[in-house]
């Protein structure tokens, strides 16, 4: 499957570069003009980013154009951040009277080097900006009639048809939903007699089977008898257009209904068809959270329908349920392993044929990877149906399943990616960065917020706002759509800490989206690393820890994070020998060495000008010589458990 570029991150970098205070970083005459040119180009490019994001699906040229833009934007940010640090250092030295006549000249080579680098980036951006004309991107992205419609919507258009023999483990959910529609459960007797319309929401992560449950209920014999012919199914999807939804409702009632863009005309038709009748309307796959638009959409149904009418809404967004005023929200849960296995086998094996016991056993392991998400189970089962040998099944069991075939990747990722695409660009950037954590890792709230801060993802937009508050809001958003799930609560030195986990499939989506920027290395001493990678996590599963040999070639690296549980068992000499390779990477913002058996740090760590997050929490650390200047830019400096540094901390 062709990889899509994560535009959210590009958009946020462009915004930061456009708003950069040129005078604040003290640029030389000539360099200032180059930076202003760069900002002007970014301003023009920013206008077409949304359309470029949509157009990259199915257009390889647009995808490559976005990739070049992203690299140029990152490079510009790195160069200017480094130059800004030099200006900040000069300010500090001036205040401490360390700055002298000769140090002024010492900074000139850096300024000329910066000027040359900015000129090169500006030239790259000019080419990128000129090339965008050939794509014919739309600037006014609010005009629905000129935006190419994503082919994802067409693929996700749902109907009320369902094969009950293909559904497992939703009997209890179905019974509860049917009772809710027929018997007005959850409403008081007074509400039941005075309320014309009740709204019931089915809420859950993409791929859990919300649409399937709605289909089961819609086709239930009791429900059909209760509502008669007035049963209407509408797939809403991402594009929330009131007139379109009204027309779809009318079309379900009378297939000869003619389309109309006039709200007044459509309302008259709805009055004619709905007045005095009890109906059931299913609005499947809803995303929109605008209260005013929802009220406008639902109003004709409330006004014209008879008492006992119902609307069923399926959504991944908790905010949708609260916005539309649901009388009951059915929170759909993960499917049990037993039911997942039954679903898998119904797709993987031909009915009536004898099952290969070895394949059944391998299939059980494959199903466990799906962690209760029916969509993944169904897609994988369909894939295995065409594979007859144990070796083919073992390849799937032991590998990342969407790297092995286009259909699996496309069907699983595209569904989950709908949730991702609905996030604000700032949150998208934060989410995709979380692929740096290993699967099943418990992510601390404070930890991830500080990492986002270090990367510049959390930007204050109004007076009195705190980056920590912005980070907490982003976490709430990710929890709301089940990308983050609450995992634990622990007491730490800072008080009570909340921890979250990402479902494996959600993590896979993050990893897929960030694969051009993030790389996880598992015991990979000699693995070749793309030189444009920005974030690396090293996951050590054995006692032989070595920094990868090629790490010094990844000159644009911004994050290095070590995950391990061996600590004191590592060979300290090997660690200290390989550490200098890391410390030559001048654009590092995040450095986590908390698991290393360090007794001192190399003094060269003071040369990491852009470092914002340093974690050296370890009982083995005695002390070190570090340029005090570096502390002025640290946002996070974790010395927890470094008991032997108490004297240093008192001095600092």
C-alpha positions in Angstrom: 0.0 0.0 0.0 1.3 3.5 -0.8 2.3 5.4 2.3 0.5 8.6 3.0 2.3 11.6 4.4 1.2 12.9 7.8 0.3 16.4 6.9 -0.7 17.5 10.4 2.9 17.7 11.5 3.9 19.6 8.4 1.1 22.1 8.9 2.1 22.8 12.5 5.8 23.3 11.6 4.8 25.7 8.8 2.7 27.7 11.3 5.6 27.9 13.7 8.0 29.1 11.0 5.5 31.7 9.8 5.0 33.1 13.2 8.7 33.1 14.0 9.9 36.4 15.6 12.9 37.3 13.3 14.1 40.1 15.5 14.2 37.9 18.5 17.0 35.7 17.2 19.2 38.5 16.0 19.8 37.7 12.4 22.5 39.4 10.3 21.4 41.7 7.6 20.8 39.6 4.5 20.0 36.5 6.6 16.9 38.3 7.8 15.8 38.9 4.3 16.3 35.2 3.5 14.2 34.1 6.5 11.4 36.5 5.4 11.5 35.0 1.9 11.2 31.6 3.5 8.2 32.7 5.6 6.5 34.1 2.6 6.8 30.9 0.7 5.5 28.9 3.6 2.5 31.2 3.9 1.6 30.5 0.2 2.1 26.7 0.7 0.0 26.7 3.8 -3.1 27.7 1.9 -3.1 24.4 -0.1 -2.1 21.9 2.5 -5.6 20.7 3.3 -6.4 20.0 -0.3 -3.0 18.4 -0.8 -3.7 16.1 2.1 -6.9 14.9 0.4 -5.4 14.6 -3.0 -2.4 12.5 -2.0 -4.8 9.5 -1.7 -4.2 7.8 -5.1 -1.8 10.5 -6.4 1.8 9.5 -6.1 3.1 12.9 -7.3 1.3 14.7 -4.6 2.6 12.3 -2.0 6.2 12.9 -3.1 5.6 16.7 -3.2 4.4 16.5 0.4 7.4 14.4 1.4 9.8 17.0 0.0 7.9 19.8 1.7 8.0 18.0 5.1 11.7 17.5 4.9 12.3 21.1 3.9 10.1 22.3 6.8 11.9 20.2 9.3 15.3 21.2 8.1 14.3 24.9 8.3 13.1 24.5 11.8 16.3 22.7 12.9 18.6 25.4 11.4 16.6 28.3 12.9 16.3 26.7 16.3 20.0 26.2 16.4 20.6 29.8 15.5 18.0 31.0 18.0 19.9 29.0 20.7 23.1 30.8 19.8 21.4 34.1 20.2 20.0 33.1 23.6 23.4 32.0 24.7 24.9 35.3 23.8 22.2 37.1 25.8 23.0 35.0 28.9 26.7 35.5 28.5 26.2 39.2 28.1 24.2 39.4 31.4 26.9 37.4 33.2 29.6 39.7 31.7 31.3 36.7 30.0 30.7 38.0 26.5 33.7 39.9 25.2 35.0 41.5 22.0 36.5 38.2 20.7 33.4 36.1 21.4 31.4 38.4 19.1 33.7 37.4 16.3 33.5 33.7 17.3 29.9 33.6 16.4 30.3 35.0 12.9 31.1 31.6 11.2 27.9 30.2 12.6 26.0 33.2 11.3 27.4 32.8 7.8 26.9 29.0 7.9 23.3 29.6 8.9 22.8 32.1 6.1 24.1 29.6 3.6 21.8 26.8 5.0 18.7 29.1 4.9 19.5 30.1 1.3 19.7 26.4 0.3 16.3 25.6 2.1 14.7 28.7 0.5 15.8 27.5 -3.0 14.3 24.1 -2.2 11.1 25.7 -1.1 10.9 27.9 -4.2 11.0 24.8 -6.4 8.3 23.1 -4.2 6.1 26.2 -4.3 6.4 26.5 -8.1 5.6 22.8 -8.5 2.4 23.2 -6.5 0.9 25.2 -9.4 0.9 22.1 -11.6 -1.4 20.2 -9.2 -4.1 22.8 -9.3 -4.7 22.7 -5.5 -7.8 24.4 -4.1 -7.2 27.3 -1.8 -10.8 27.7 -0.6 -11.1 24.3 1.1 -14.6 25.1 2.4 -16.2 24.8 -1.0 -17.7 21.2 -1.0 -18.3 21.3 -4.7 -14.7 21.7 -5.6 -13.0 19.3 -3.2 -12.4 15.9 -4.7 -14.3 13.4 -2.6 -12.2 10.8 -0.8 -12.6 7.3 -2.1 -12.8 6.2 1.5 -16.3 7.4 1.8 -17.4 5.4 -1.2 -15.8 2.3 0.3 -17.6 2.9 3.6 -21.1 3.5 2.3 -23.2 1.1 4.4 -26.6 -0.5 4.0 -29.0 -2.2 6.4 -28.3 -5.6 5.0 -26.5 -8.1 7.3 -25.9 -11.8 7.4 -26.6 -12.9 11.0 -24.7 -16.1 10.5 -21.5 -14.0 10.1 -22.0 -12.2 13.5 -20.7 -13.6 16.8 -20.9 -12.5 20.3 -23.4 -9.6 19.9 -26.6 -11.4 21.1 -26.7 -9.5 24.5 -26.0 -6.2 22.8 -28.8 -6.8 20.3 -31.4 -7.8 23.0 -30.6 -4.6 24.9 -30.9 -2.4 21.9 -34.2 -4.0 20.7 -35.7 -3.5 24.2 -34.6 0.1 24.2 -36.3 0.8 20.8 -39.5 -1.2 21.6 -40.1 -0.6 25.3 -38.6 2.9 25.8 -36.1 1.6 28.4 -34.1 4.3 30.1 -37.0 6.9 29.9 -39.5 7.7 32.6 -43.2 6.9 31.8 -43.8 10.7 31.6 -40.9 11.0 29.1 -42.2 8.1 27.0 -45.6 9.8 26.6 -44.5 13.4 26.1 -41.3 12.9 24.0 -42.0 12.4 20.3 -38.5 11.4 19.4 -35.8 9.5 21.3 -32.2 9.2 20.2 -30.1 6.1 20.9 -26.3 6.1 20.3 -24.0 3.1 19.6 -20.5 4.3 20.6 -17.2 2.5 20.1 -13.8 2.3 18.4 -13.7 1.8 14.7 -13.9 -1.8 13.7 -15.8 -3.0 16.8 -19.0 -3.6 14.9 -21.2 -0.6 15.6 -22.7 -0.8 12.1 -23.2 -4.5 12.4 -25.1 -4.1 15.7 -27.3 -1.5 14.1 -27.9 -3.8 11.2 -28.9 -6.6 13.5 -31.4 -4.5 15.3 -32.7 -2.9 12.1 -33.5 -6.4 10.7 -34.9 -7.8 13.9 -38.5 -9.2 13.3 -39.8 -7.5 16.5 -38.4 -4.1 15.4 -39.8 -4.5 11.9 -43.3 -5.3 13.3 -43.1 -2.3 15.7 -42.1 0.3 13.1 -43.7 -1.3 10.0 -42.6 0.2 6.7 -41.2 3.4 8.2 -37.7 2.1 8.7 -34.9 4.3 7.2 -31.2 3.6 6.9 -28.8 6.5 6.1 -25.0 6.4 5.9 -23.8 9.8 7.0 -20.0 9.4 7.1 -17.5 12.3 7.3 -19.3 14.8 5.1 -22.2 16.1 7.1 -24.5 17.9 4.7 -28.1 18.4 6.0 -29.8 18.6 2.7 -28.1 15.4 1.6 -29.2 13.5 4.7 -32.8 14.7 4.4 -32.9 13.6 0.7 -31.5 10.2 1.6 -34.3 9.8 4.2 -36.9 10.7 1.6 -35.3 8.4 -0.9 -35.6 5.5 1.6 -39.3 6.2 2.0 -40.0 6.9 -1.7 -37.4 5.8 -4.2 -38.9 8.2 -6.8 -38.1 11.3 -4.7 -36.2 13.9 -6.7 -33.1 15.6 -5.3 -33.3 19.2 -4.2 -30.9 21.8 -2.7 -33.8 23.8 -1.2 -34.2 23.2 2.5 -37.7 24.6 2.4 -38.8 22.1 -0.3 -37.1 19.2 1.5 -38.8 20.1 4.8 -42.2 20.2 3.0 -41.6 16.7 1.6 -40.5 15.4 5.0 -43.7 16.8 6.5 -45.7 15.0 3.9 -44.0 11.6 4.4 -43.5 11.7 8.2 -46.5 13.5 9.7 -48.3 11.3 12.3 -46.1 8.3 11.6 -43.9 6.3 14.0 -40.5 5.7 12.4 -37.0 4.3 13.0 -34.1 6.2 11.4 -30.6 4.9 11.6 -27.8 7.5 11.0 -24.7 5.4 10.5 -21.1 6.5 10.9 -21.6 10.1 12.3 -18.7 12.4 13.1 -20.1 15.9 13.1 -20.2 17.6 16.5 -21.8 21.0 15.7 -24.9 21.3 17.9 -26.6 23.8 15.7 -26.4 21.6 12.6 -27.5 18.6 14.6 -30.6 20.4 15.9 -31.4 21.6 12.4 -31.1 18.1 11.0 -33.2 16.5 13.7 -35.9 19.2 13.9 -38.2 17.9 11.1 -38.0 14.4 12.7 -39.0 15.8 16.0 -41.8 18.0 14.7 -43.4 15.7 12.2 -42.9 12.2 13.7 -45.4 10.4 16.0 -44.7 9.5 19.6 -42.4 6.5 19.9 -40.2 7.4 16.9 -36.6 6.6 17.3 -33.2 7.6 15.8 -30.2 5.3 16.2 -26.8 7.0 15.7 -23.5 5.0 15.4 -20.4 7.0 16.1 -16.8 6.8 17.4 -17.0 10.2 18.9 -18.2 10.5 22.5 -18.9 14.2 21.9 -21.5 13.3 19.2 -23.5 11.3 21.7 -23.6 14.2 24.2 -24.1 16.9 21.4 -27.2 15.2 19.9 -28.8 14.6 23.3 -29.0 10.8 23.4 -31.5 9.3 25.8 -29.3 6.2 25.9 -25.7 5.5 24.8 -24.7 1.9 24.2 -20.9 1.5 24.7 -19.9 -1.4 22.5 -17.1 -3.5 24.1 -14.3 -5.6 22.6 -15.3 -9.1 21.5 -14.2 -12.1 23.6 -11.4 -14.4 22.4 -13.9 -17.3 22.0 -16.2 -15.2 19.8 -13.3 -13.8 17.8 -12.0 -17.3 17.1 -15.5 -18.4 15.9 -15.6 -15.4 13.6 -12.1 -16.0 12.3 -12.8 -19.7 11.6 -16.0 -18.9 9.7 -13.9 -16.8 7.3 -10.7 -18.8 7.2 -12.1 -22.3 6.6 -14.6 -23.5 4.0 -17.8 -24.7 5.6 -18.1 -28.5 5.8 -14.4 -29.2 5.2 -12.3 -30.9 7.8 -10.1 -28.3 9.6 -6.4 -28.8 9.8 -5.7 -28.9 13.6 -2.3 -27.3 13.1 -3.9 -24.4 11.2 -6.5 -24.0 13.9 -3.8 -23.7 16.6 -1.9 -21.1 14.5 -5.2 -19.3 13.9 -5.8 -19.0 17.7 -2.5 -17.1 18.0 -3.4 -14.9 15.0 -6.7 -14.1 16.6 -5.1 -13.0 19.9 -3.1 -10.4 18.0 -6.4 -8.8 17.0 -7.3 -8.0 20.7 -11.0 -8.2 20.3 -11.5 -6.0 17.2 -14.0 -7.9 14.9 -12.9 -6.0 11.8 -9.3 -7.1 12.1 -10.5 -10.7 12.8 -12.7 -10.7 9.8 -10.1 -9.3 7.4 -7.4 -11.7 8.6 -9.8 -14.6 8.4 -10.6 -13.7 4.8 -6.9 -13.5 4.0 -6.1 -16.9 5.5 -8.9 -18.6 3.5 -6.7 -18.4 0.4 -3.6 -19.7 2.2 -3.4 -23.5 2.6 0.0 -24.3 4.0 1.2 -24.0 7.6 4.2 -21.9 6.4 1.9 -19.3 4.9 -0.1 -19.2 8.2 3.1 -18.9 10.3 4.2 -15.9 8.2 1.1 -14.1 9.2 1.3 -15.2 12.8 4.9 -14.1 13.2 4.8 -10.9 11.1 3.2 -7.5 11.1 0.1 -8.5 9.2 -0.4 -5.4 7.1 3.1 -5.5 5.7 2.3 -8.8 4.0 -0.6 -7.8 1.7 -2.4 -4.8 0.4 -5.9 -5.8 1.3 -5.3 -6.3 5.0 -3.5 -3.1 5.3 -6.0 -1.1 3.3 -9.1 -2.4 5.0 -7.8 -2.2 8.6 -5.9 1.0 8.4 -8.4 3.0 6.3 -11.2 2.3 8.9 -9.1 3.3 11.9 -7.5 6.2 10.0 -11.0 7.8 9.6 -10.8 8.5 13.4 -7.3 9.8 12.9 -8.3 12.1 10.0 -11.0 13.6 12.2 -8.5 14.9 14.7 -7.1 18.4 14.7 -3.7 18.6 13.0 -2.0 19.4 16.3 -3.4 16.3 17.9 -2.6 14.2 14.8 1.0 15.2 15.2 1.0 14.2 18.9 -0.7 10.9 18.2 1.6 9.7 15.4 4.7 10.6 17.6 3.4 8.1 20.2 4.5 5.3 17.9 7.9 5.8 19.6 6.5 3.9 22.6 6.6 0.0 22.4 3.3 -1.8 22.1 1.6 -2.4 25.5 3.8 0.3 27.1 2.0 2.2 29.8 2.4 5.8 28.8 2.6 8.3 31.7 0.5 11.4 31.3 3.3 13.7 32.5 5.9 11.8 30.4 4.1 12.1 27.1 3.1 15.7 27.7 6.7 16.7 28.3 7.8 14.8 25.2 5.3 16.7 23.1 6.6 19.9 24.7 10.2 19.1 23.8 9.2 18.6 20.2 7.4 21.9 20.0 4.0 20.2 19.5 2.2 22.2 22.2 2.0 25.9 21.3 0.4 28.5 23.5 -2.1 30.6 21.6 -3.5 32.9 24.3 -2.4 34.6 27.4 -2.5 32.6 30.6 -2.5 29.3 28.8 -0.1 26.5 29.9 1.4 23.9 27.6 0.6 21.3 30.2 -3.1 22.1 30.0 -3.0 21.9 26.2 -1.3 18.5 26.5 -4.0 17.2 29.0 -6.7 18.3 26.5 -5.0 16.4 23.7 -4.9 13.3 25.9 -8.7 13.7 26.7 -9.3 13.9 22.9 -7.3 10.7 22.3 -9.1 8.9 25.1 -12.5 10.0 23.7 -11.9 8.2 20.5 -10.3 5.2 22.2 -6.8 5.8 20.8 -5.7 6.1 24.4 -7.2 3.8 27.0 -6.8 4.2 30.7 -4.4 1.6 32.0 -3.3 2.4 35.6 -2.9 4.9 38.4 0.4 5.1 40.3 2.0 7.2 43.0 5.2 8.9 41.9 7.5 11.6 43.3 5.2 14.1 41.6 2.0 12.7 43.1 -0.6 10.5 41.4 0.3 9.7 37.8 -2.2 8.4 35.3 -1.1 5.9 32.7 -2.6 5.0 29.3 -2.1 2.3 26.7 -2.7 2.2 23.0 -4.6 -0.8 21.6 -2.2 -2.8 19.4 -4.1 -2.0 16.2 -4.2 1.7 17.1 -0.5 1.6 17.7 0.0 0.0 14.3 -1.9 2.9 12.8 0.4 5.4 14.5 3.4 3.4 13.4 2.2 3.2 9.9 1.5 7.0 9.7 4.8 8.0 11.2 7.1 5.4 9.5 9.0 8.1 7.6 9.8 9.9 10.8 9.8 7.3 13.6 11.8 4.1 13.8 11.8 1.4 16.5 14.9 -0.7 16.7 14.8 -4.0 18.5 18.2 -5.3 19.4 19.4 -3.9 16.1 23.1 -3.3 16.3 23.7 -3.3 12.5 20.3 -2.4 11.1 20.4 0.2 8.4 18.5 3.4 9.3 17.0 5.9 6.8 19.0 9.1 7.2 15.8 11.2 7.2 14.4 9.5 10.4 13.7 12.0 13.2 12.8 9.8 16.1 14.3 6.5 17.2 13.3 4.2 20.1 15.8 1.4 20.9 14.1 -1.6 22.5 16.5 -3.9 24.2 15.3 -7.4 24.9 18.6 -8.9 25.9 21.7 -7.9 28.0 23.9 -7.0 25.0 23.0 -3.4 24.5 24.8 -1.4 21.9 23.9 1.9 20.2 23.3 1.0 16.5 26.4 1.5 14.4 24.7 3.7 11.8 23.2 6.1 14.4 25.8 8.8 13.7 24.6 9.0 10.0 21.0 9.9 11.1 22.1 13.6 11.4 18.5 14.9 11.6 17.5 12.8 14.6 15.4 14.6 17.2 14.5 11.9 19.7 16.4 8.9 21.1 14.5 6.8 23.6 15.8 3.6 25.3 13.3 1.0 26.5 14.7 -1.9 28.5 14.5 -3.7 31.8 18.1 -4.9 32.2 19.7 -1.9 33.8 22.8 -3.0 35.8 23.3 -6.1 33.6 24.6 -4.1 30.7 28.3 -3.9 29.9 29.1 -0.4 31.1 32.3 -0.1 29.0 30.4 -1.0 25.8 27.7 1.5 26.6 30.2 4.3 27.3 32.1 3.5 24.1 29.1 3.8 21.9 27.5 6.8 23.6 29.6 9.4 21.8 27.9 8.4 18.5 24.6 9.7 19.9 26.0 12.9 21.4 27.3 14.1 17.9 23.6 14.4 16.7 23.2 18.2 17.2 19.4 18.4 16.6 18.4 16.1 19.4 15.5 17.4 21.5 14.8 14.3 23.5 17.4 12.0 25.1 16.3 9.2 27.4 19.2 7.2 28.9 17.4 6.2 32.1 18.1 2.5 31.7 21.8 2.8 31.2 24.4 1.9 33.9 26.0 5.3 33.9 28.3 6.6 36.6 29.1 9.8 34.8 28.0 11.6 31.6 30.3 12.7 28.8 30.9 16.4 28.9 30.0 16.5 25.2 26.3 16.3 26.2 26.6 20.0 26.8 27.0 20.5 23.1 23.4 19.4 22.4 22.1 22.9 22.0 18.5 22.0 21.3 18.0 19.4 24.0 14.7 19.9 25.8 14.1 16.6 27.5 16.9 14.7 29.3 16.1 11.6 31.4 19.1 10.1 33.3 17.2 8.8 36.3 19.5 6.2 37.7 20.8 5.2 41.1 24.2 4.6 39.6 24.9 8.2 38.5 27.4 9.9 40.8 27.9 13.2 39.1 29.2 14.9 36.0 30.7 18.0 34.5 28.1 19.7 32.4 27.9 23.2 30.8 25.6 25.1 33.1 24.4 27.1 30.1 22.4 24.1 28.8 20.0 24.2 31.7 18.4 27.4 30.4 16.6 25.5 27.7 15.8 22.2 29.5 12.0 21.7 29.9 12.4 18.3 31.5 15.5 17.2 33.4 14.7 13.9 35.2 17.1 13.0 38.0 14.7 10.9 40.0 16.4 8.1 41.9 19.8 9.7 41.4 20.4 9.8 45.2 24.1 10.5 44.8 23.4 13.8 43.1 21.9 15.5 46.1 24.9 17.8 46.6 24.8 18.8 42.9 21.1 19.6 43.2 21.6 21.9 46.2 24.2 23.9 44.2 22.0 24.1 41.2 
